[in-house]
């Protein structure tokens, strides 16, 4: 009689945290971090805590509920957003936007005046892509403007998977296209896609893998040039027969995670 099936990823060697990113405003540029404090049951800190509503979406902050990404400014449709470089200071709730290396806006998002500045600038910047005046939304406690609300607590990207896809497509892919929180190195390409149900130790924290991340046309946008220069979704389908790249996880044990920390499979 055969024994029990091995735990997902049980044969994988330890990997390493290669980079950490947060995306404070949905659709705007990722921000690199040296370290982050993860909290059990909570979202990745300061990730997707703001979104810019593009036309009335019916979002009610008193009863927050998932809205499709098309309700907001987002890279899948609004590639021009990639031309803006954004920085967010969580201590002062200040958003800074740069265009071609020049600061074009600095606003306090905790004030009505600051939010109005952001809305006015983005309405002008987006031009005809703005379906009327834009509105900056703030995520209520316990909510985030993620594409997958039930599993978008934390996202992981295997850099070897990106390299393998790059080789198959004949074009170098910037990992930032995939807009994930944690980049890891040290696992074979595609190994992460088989980890649903596994628990991983990541630095001082522990996470549980929930499911694969299915990609949309947002990954077709080059984060450096803001151009739709490659059909990455098609590349995934042609190369592997699916459009998955990356995985979602939830935090099961609080702890600090630093770039360079070890990632290891703990159990199923």
C-alpha positions as CSV (number, residue, x, y, z in Angstrom):
1,X,0.0,0.0,0.0
2,X,1.5,3.4,-1.0
3,X,2.3,5.8,1.8
4,X,0.8,9.3,2.3
5,X,1.5,11.8,-0.5
6,X,4.4,14.1,0.3
7,X,3.7,17.6,1.5
8,X,3.5,20.3,-1.2
9,X,7.0,21.5,-1.9
10,X,8.6,19.2,0.7
11,X,11.6,18.5,-1.6
12,X,12.3,22.2,-2.2
13,X,15.5,23.7,-0.9
14,X,15.4,26.9,1.1
15,X,14.9,30.0,-1.0
16,X,15.7,33.7,-0.3
17,X,13.8,36.9,-0.1
18,X,15.2,38.8,-3.1
19,X,13.0,41.9,-2.8
20,X,10.0,43.3,-1.0
21,X,7.5,45.7,-2.6
22,X,4.3,47.5,-1.5
23,X,1.8,49.3,-3.8
24,X,0.1,52.0,-1.6
25,X,-2.1,53.4,-4.4
26,X,-3.6,50.8,-6.7
27,X,-2.2,51.2,-10.2
28,X,0.7,53.4,-9.3
29,X,4.3,52.4,-9.0
30,X,5.7,49.8,-6.6
31,X,7.9,50.9,-3.7
32,X,10.9,48.8,-2.6
33,X,11.3,47.9,1.1
34,X,14.3,46.6,3.0
35,X,12.1,45.0,5.6
36,X,8.5,44.6,6.7
37,X,6.5,43.6,9.8
38,X,3.9,41.0,8.9
39,X,0.9,40.5,11.2
40,X,-1.0,37.3,11.4
41,X,-4.4,37.6,9.6
42,X,-3.5,41.0,8.2
43,X,-2.7,42.4,4.8
44,X,0.8,43.3,3.6
45,X,1.4,46.7,5.3
46,X,0.3,49.8,3.3
47,X,-0.4,47.8,0.2
48,X,-3.4,48.9,-1.9
49,X,-4.7,51.1,0.8
50,X,-5.8,53.7,-1.8
51,X,-7.5,53.5,-5.2
52,X,-8.6,56.1,-7.7
53,X,-12.3,55.6,-8.7
54,X,-12.8,56.2,-12.4
55,X,-16.4,56.9,-12.6
56,X,-19.0,56.0,-10.0
57,X,-18.4,52.4,-8.8
58,X,-20.9,52.4,-5.9
59,X,-18.1,51.7,-3.4
60,X,-19.5,52.3,0.1
61,X,-16.7,52.7,2.8
62,X,-19.3,52.0,5.5
63,X,-19.9,48.6,3.9
64,X,-16.8,47.9,1.7
65,X,-17.2,45.2,-0.9
66,X,-15.1,44.0,-3.8
67,X,-15.3,46.0,-7.0
68,X,-13.8,44.9,-10.3
69,X,-10.5,46.5,-11.2
70,X,-12.2,48.3,-14.1
71,X,-13.9,50.6,-11.6
72,X,-10.5,52.2,-10.8
73,X,-7.5,53.6,-12.6
74,X,-5.4,50.5,-13.3
75,X,-2.5,49.4,-15.6
76,X,-4.6,46.8,-17.5
77,X,-6.4,49.7,-19.2
78,X,-4.5,52.8,-18.2
79,X,-0.9,52.1,-19.2
80,X,0.0,55.8,-18.9
81,X,0.0,55.4,-15.1
82,X,3.3,53.5,-15.4
83,X,5.0,56.8,-16.4
84,X,4.4,58.2,-12.9
85,X,6.8,57.3,-10.0
86,X,5.1,57.4,-6.6
87,X,6.3,57.4,-3.0
88,X,4.2,57.2,0.1
89,X,5.1,58.1,3.6
90,X,2.8,56.2,5.9
91,X,3.9,58.3,8.9
92,X,2.7,61.6,7.4
93,X,0.3,60.0,4.9
94,X,2.0,62.0,2.2
95,X,2.0,60.9,-1.5
96,X,4.7,62.2,-3.8
97,X,4.4,61.9,-7.6
98,X,7.2,62.3,-10.1
99,X,7.1,62.5,-13.9
100,X,10.3,62.0,-15.9
101,X,12.3,62.6,-12.7
102,X,10.6,65.8,-11.7
103,X,8.2,66.2,-8.7
104,X,4.8,67.1,-9.9
105,X,2.7,66.6,-6.7
106,X,3.1,66.3,-3.0
107,X,-0.1,65.9,-1.0
108,X,-1.3,64.7,2.4
109,X,-3.9,62.0,1.7
110,X,-5.4,62.3,5.2
111,X,-6.8,65.8,4.4
112,X,-9.6,66.7,2.0
113,X,-7.3,69.3,0.4
114,X,-4.6,66.8,-0.2
115,X,-7.0,64.2,-1.8
116,X,-8.4,67.0,-4.0
117,X,-4.9,67.8,-5.2
118,X,-4.3,64.2,-6.2
119,X,-7.7,63.9,-7.9
120,X,-7.2,67.1,-9.8
121,X,-3.8,66.2,-11.0
122,X,-4.7,62.7,-12.1
123,X,-7.9,63.9,-13.8
124,X,-5.7,66.3,-15.9
125,X,-2.9,63.7,-16.4
126,X,-5.2,60.9,-17.6
127,X,-7.1,63.2,-20.1
128,X,-9.8,61.3,-22.0
129,X,-9.1,58.2,-20.1
130,X,-10.8,59.8,-17.1
131,X,-14.5,59.1,-17.1
132,X,-15.3,62.4,-15.4
133,X,-13.6,63.7,-12.3
134,X,-11.6,61.0,-10.5
135,X,-12.0,60.3,-6.8
136,X,-9.4,59.0,-4.4
137,X,-10.7,56.2,-2.1
138,X,-9.2,55.1,1.2
139,X,-9.6,51.5,2.3
140,X,-11.5,51.1,5.5
141,X,-10.0,49.0,8.3
142,X,-9.7,45.4,7.3
143,X,-10.2,46.1,3.6
144,X,-7.8,46.5,0.6
145,X,-8.2,47.4,-3.0
146,X,-6.8,44.1,-4.2
147,X,-7.8,42.2,-7.3
148,X,-8.5,39.1,-5.3
149,X,-9.9,40.2,-2.0
150,X,-10.3,36.8,-0.4
151,X,-6.7,35.7,-1.1
152,X,-4.8,38.9,-1.8
153,X,-3.3,39.3,1.7
154,X,0.3,38.7,0.5
155,X,1.7,37.8,-3.0
156,X,4.9,36.0,-3.9
157,X,6.8,35.8,-7.2
158,X,9.5,33.3,-8.1
159,X,12.2,35.1,-10.0
160,X,13.3,31.9,-11.7
161,X,9.8,31.6,-13.1
162,X,10.1,35.0,-14.6
163,X,13.5,34.1,-16.1
164,X,12.1,31.0,-17.6
165,X,9.2,32.9,-19.2
166,X,11.6,35.5,-20.4
167,X,13.7,32.8,-22.2
168,X,10.7,31.2,-23.7
169,X,9.4,34.6,-25.0
170,X,12.8,35.8,-26.1
171,X,12.5,39.1,-24.2
172,X,13.7,40.1,-20.7
173,X,10.8,40.7,-18.3
174,X,11.1,43.1,-15.4
175,X,9.6,41.3,-12.4
176,X,7.9,44.5,-11.4
177,X,5.4,43.9,-14.2
178,X,3.7,41.4,-11.9
179,X,3.2,43.8,-9.0
180,X,3.9,41.3,-6.2
181,X,4.9,41.9,-2.6
182,X,7.7,39.4,-2.2
183,X,10.2,38.3,-4.8
184,X,12.1,35.1,-4.0
185,X,15.0,33.3,-5.6
186,X,16.4,29.8,-5.2
187,X,13.5,27.6,-6.4
188,X,13.1,26.0,-9.8
189,X,10.8,27.7,-12.2
190,X,7.1,26.9,-11.6
191,X,7.8,25.1,-8.2
192,X,5.7,27.7,-6.4
193,X,2.6,26.9,-8.4
194,X,2.4,23.5,-6.7
195,X,2.4,24.9,-3.1
196,X,-1.3,25.4,-2.4
197,X,-1.9,24.3,1.2
198,X,1.8,24.5,2.2
199,X,3.1,26.6,5.0
200,X,6.3,28.5,4.6
201,X,8.6,30.2,7.1
202,X,9.7,33.6,5.8
203,X,12.2,35.3,8.1
204,X,10.5,35.5,11.5
205,X,7.0,35.0,10.0
206,X,5.0,32.1,8.7
207,X,2.6,32.1,5.8
208,X,0.1,29.7,4.3
209,X,-0.2,29.4,0.5
210,X,-3.7,29.9,-0.7
211,X,-3.7,29.7,-4.5
212,X,-2.1,30.7,-7.8
213,X,-2.2,34.2,-9.2
214,X,-3.9,34.3,-12.6
215,X,-2.5,37.2,-14.6
216,X,-4.4,39.9,-16.6
217,X,-3.3,42.3,-19.3
218,X,-1.7,44.6,-16.7
219,X,1.5,42.5,-17.0
220,X,1.7,43.5,-20.6
221,X,2.7,47.1,-19.5
222,X,6.4,47.8,-19.2
223,X,7.0,49.5,-15.8
224,X,9.9,51.5,-17.2
225,X,8.4,52.9,-20.5
226,X,4.6,52.7,-19.7
227,X,4.2,51.0,-23.1
228,X,2.3,47.8,-23.8
229,X,5.3,46.2,-25.4
230,X,4.8,42.5,-24.8
231,X,1.8,40.2,-24.6
232,X,2.9,38.4,-21.4
233,X,-0.5,36.8,-20.9
234,X,-0.3,35.1,-24.3
235,X,3.3,34.2,-23.5
236,X,2.2,32.3,-20.4
237,X,-0.5,30.5,-22.2
238,X,1.7,29.5,-25.1
239,X,4.6,28.5,-22.8
240,X,2.6,26.6,-20.1
241,X,-1.0,26.3,-21.1
242,X,-2.2,28.6,-18.3
243,X,-1.9,32.3,-17.3
244,X,-0.7,31.8,-13.7
245,X,2.4,33.5,-12.4
246,X,2.9,33.9,-8.7
247,X,0.9,32.8,-5.6
248,X,-1.2,34.3,-2.9
249,X,-0.7,33.6,0.8
250,X,-2.0,34.6,4.2
251,X,0.1,35.4,7.3
252,X,-0.3,32.8,10.0
253,X,2.5,33.9,12.3
254,X,3.6,37.5,12.9
255,X,7.2,38.5,12.4
256,X,9.7,40.7,10.7
257,X,10.8,39.8,7.1
258,X,14.0,41.3,5.6
259,X,15.5,41.2,2.1
260,X,18.0,38.3,2.3
261,X,15.9,36.2,4.8
262,X,15.4,32.5,4.2
263,X,12.1,31.0,2.9
264,X,11.5,27.3,3.6
265,X,8.6,24.9,3.4
266,X,7.4,24.2,6.9
267,X,4.5,21.7,6.4
268,X,1.3,21.1,4.4
